[in-house]
């Protein structure tokens, strides 16, 4: 369900508010993402927001090709729970 964590400077800033960003499968649903995060990281999830980032259209050999879309999930944890995605 969860492909990988999205680690950027902006995603790091959101961790102060107990929000973490993950790249998920295109057919993933909110309840499935919530269950996957809770089972994988042993935390409690309060909220899940999903957004789809459209893949860009590129040119290859004089033809146009569309790269695949990407689905992100912004997961909010309960008070006192954290996930260590960027070890020091």
Backbone as CSV, one residue per row, in Angstrom:
resi,resn,N_x,N_y,N_z,CA_x,CA_y,CA_z,C_x,C_y,C_z
1,UNK,0.828,-1.185,0.000,0.000,0.000,0.000,0.878,1.257,0.000
2,UNK,1.807,1.318,0.957,2.722,2.457,1.035,3.962,2.109,0.227
3,UNK,4.308,2.956,-0.728,5.506,2.694,-1.528,6.752,3.204,-0.819
4,UNK,6.733,4.488,-0.399,7.887,5.064,0.294,7.471,6.371,0.947
5,UNK,8.329,6.865,1.803,8.088,8.163,2.431,8.574,9.256,1.482
6,UNK,7.894,10.385,1.501,8.260,11.541,0.681,9.098,12.452,1.566
7,UNK,10.412,12.497,1.315,11.322,13.247,2.173,11.830,14.458,1.410
8,UNK,11.281,15.623,1.755,11.698,16.899,1.194,11.793,17.900,2.338
9,UNK,12.253,19.099,2.027,12.342,20.135,3.055,10.954,20.519,3.568
10,UNK,10.007,20.626,2.669,8.640,20.967,3.075,8.022,19.845,3.910
11,UNK,8.258,18.604,3.519,7.742,17.475,4.296,8.379,17.446,5.680
12,UNK,9.640,17.835,5.773,10.304,17.911,7.075,9.694,18.977,7.966
13,UNK,9.286,20.096,7.372,8.631,21.154,8.145,7.271,20.703,8.658
14,UNK,6.568,19.873,7.909,5.254,19.390,8.337,5.347,18.413,9.505
15,UNK,6.509,17.808,9.701,6.657,16.856,10.799,6.517,17.530,12.159
16,UNK,6.740,18.842,12.225,6.539,19.580,13.478,5.075,19.545,13.905
17,UNK,4.185,19.397,12.927,2.741,19.356,13.190,2.208,17.923,13.150
18,UNK,3.097,16.927,13.304,2.745,15.500,13.306,2.129,15.057,11.990
19,UNK,2.565,15.669,10.864,2.067,15.293,9.540,3.219,14.696,8.738
20,UNK,2.950,13.555,8.110,3.955,12.838,7.335,3.390,12.537,5.957
21,UNK,4.253,12.608,4.933,3.821,12.412,3.552,4.396,11.093,3.032
22,UNK,3.521,10.297,2.422,3.917,9.015,1.849,3.438,8.941,0.407
23,UNK,4.218,8.252,-0.446,3.785,7.916,-1.792,3.069,6.574,-1.679
24,UNK,1.843,6.516,-2.199,1.033,5.302,-2.070,0.630,4.802,-3.455
25,UNK,0.067,3.628,-3.501,-0.401,3.049,-4.764,-1.582,3.853,-5.303
26,UNK,-1.771,3.882,-6.612,-2.868,4.672,-7.198,-4.261,4.235,-6.764
27,UNK,-4.432,2.973,-6.380,-5.754,2.495,-5.981,-5.953,2.510,-4.467
28,UNK,-5.068,3.166,-3.729,-5.142,3.184,-2.268,-6.296,4.058,-1.787
29,UNK,-6.949,3.615,-0.711,-8.033,4.373,-0.098,-7.582,4.878,1.269
30,UNK,-8.334,5.847,1.813,-7.970,6.410,3.109,-7.939,5.366,4.226
31,UNK,-8.970,4.509,4.358,-8.906,3.504,5.427,-7.739,2.526,5.261
32,UNK,-7.421,2.166,4.029,-6.311,1.243,3.790,-4.972,1.895,4.133
33,UNK,-4.811,3.176,3.790,-3.576,3.895,4.109,-3.433,4.028,5.622
34,UNK,-4.528,4.364,6.291,-4.502,4.497,7.751,-4.072,3.192,8.408
35,UNK,-4.646,2.077,7.968,-4.295,0.774,8.536,-2.840,0.415,8.246
36,UNK,-2.364,0.719,7.048,-0.988,0.384,6.680,0.020,1.171,7.511
37,UNK,-0.237,2.461,7.723,0.680,3.279,8.523,0.656,2.819,9.978
38,UNK,-0.529,2.550,10.510,-0.626,2.110,11.905,0.074,0.771,12.122
39,UNK,-0.032,-0.148,11.169,0.621,-1.452,11.307,2.129,-1.372,11.080
40,UNK,2.571,-0.564,10.126,3.989,-0.489,9.790,4.803,0.256,10.844
41,UNK,4.262,1.373,11.352,5.026,2.242,12.247,4.557,2.191,13.696
42,UNK,3.521,1.397,14.007,3.003,1.244,15.373,2.643,2.597,16.003
43,UNK,1.847,3.397,15.270,1.362,4.696,15.739,-0.147,4.762,15.526
44,UNK,-0.780,5.789,16.077,-2.211,6.012,15.878,-2.385,7.188,14.914
45,UNK,-3.206,6.994,13.885,-3.460,8.002,12.858,-4.817,8.644,13.122
46,UNK,-4.861,9.996,13.058,-6.134,10.694,13.245,-6.769,11.094,11.930
47,UNK,-5.946,11.424,10.916,-6.498,11.956,9.675,-5.609,11.571,8.497
48,UNK,-6.229,11.383,7.333,-5.505,11.078,6.097,-6.067,11.962,4.989
49,UNK,-5.194,12.708,4.323,-5.569,13.489,3.148,-4.837,12.892,1.950
50,UNK,-5.527,12.784,0.814,-4.952,12.187,-0.393,-4.950,13.222,-1.509
51,UNK,-3.854,13.250,-2.272,-3.813,14.100,-3.456,-3.097,13.362,-4.569
52,UNK,-3.521,13.620,-5.796,-2.929,12.996,-6.971,-2.151,14.045,-7.743
53,UNK,-0.869,13.778,-7.967,-0.012,14.671,-8.736,0.028,14.130,-10.156
54,UNK,-0.414,14.924,-11.099,-0.461,14.491,-12.491,0.944,14.396,-13.071
55,UNK,1.190,13.352,-13.835,2.480,13.170,-14.480,2.639,14.117,-15.658
56,UNK,3.857,14.581,-15.903,4.066,15.534,-16.988,3.968,14.877,-18.367
57,UNK,3.680,15.695,-19.365,3.668,15.248,-20.756,5.034,15.582,-21.339
58,UNK,5.712,14.579,-21.887,7.044,14.776,-22.438,7.053,14.391,-23.913
59,UNK,8.121,14.796,-24.593,8.288,14.427,-26.000,9.363,13.366,-26.107
60,UNK,9.052,12.333,-26.873,10.017,11.264,-27.109,9.978,10.912,-28.589
61,UNK,11.039,11.235,-29.272,11.130,10.901,-30.684,10.068,11.567,-31.534
62,UNK,9.728,12.796,-31.239,8.727,13.514,-32.015,7.299,13.194,-31.619
63,UNK,7.111,12.345,-30.641,5.772,11.998,-30.161,5.628,12.440,-28.710
64,UNK,4.406,12.634,-28.330,4.124,13.009,-26.951,3.836,11.760,-26.123
65,UNK,4.369,11.749,-24.929,4.140,10.630,-24.009,3.809,11.204,-22.637
66,UNK,2.916,10.542,-21.927,2.533,11.006,-20.597,3.155,10.086,-19.555
67,UNK,3.861,10.680,-18.613,4.434,9.904,-17.524,3.343,9.599,-16.501
68,UNK,3.499,8.551,-15.724,2.421,8.141,-14.811,2.164,9.154,-13.696
69,UNK,0.925,9.151,-13.213,0.542,10.004,-12.097,1.100,9.420,-10.801
70,UNK,1.149,10.270,-9.768,1.665,9.854,-8.475,0.643,10.234,-7.410
71,UNK,0.387,9.346,-6.486,-0.589,9.605,-5.435,0.138,9.768,-4.106
72,UNK,-0.139,10.898,-3.417,0.470,11.174,-2.122,-0.586,11.102,-1.039
73,UNK,-0.169,10.724,0.147,-1.051,10.717,1.310,-0.375,11.515,2.417
74,UNK,-1.098,12.504,2.954,-0.615,13.272,4.095,-1.309,12.706,5.326
75,UNK,-0.530,12.114,6.207,-1.056,11.401,7.366,-0.777,12.222,8.618
76,UNK,-1.819,12.468,9.424,-1.683,13.180,10.690,-1.768,12.175,11.831
77,UNK,-0.807,12.263,12.752,-0.760,11.348,13.885,-1.369,11.991,15.125
78,UNK,-1.722,11.156,16.095,-2.252,11.667,17.355,-1.133,12.299,18.172
79,UNK,-1.519,13.046,19.186,-0.575,13.730,20.070,0.352,12.705,20.727
80,UNK,1.655,13.004,20.691,2.628,12.124,21.334,3.217,11.056,20.432
81,UNK,2.685,10.851,19.244,3.219,9.859,18.307,4.109,10.541,17.281
82,UNK,5.233,9.922,16.961,6.132,10.426,15.925,6.670,9.249,15.123
83,UNK,7.154,9.556,13.925,7.810,8.569,13.068,9.177,9.138,12.724
84,UNK,10.231,8.358,12.892,11.585,8.814,12.596,11.919,8.438,11.153
85,UNK,11.612,9.353,10.223,11.876,9.093,8.806,13.259,9.548,8.384
86,UNK,13.800,10.577,9.050,15.113,11.108,8.703,16.055,10.932,9.889
87,UNK,16.712,9.775,9.999,17.620,9.567,11.128,18.814,10.504,11.054
88,UNK,19.310,10.901,12.200,20.424,11.860,12.276,21.752,11.211,11.984
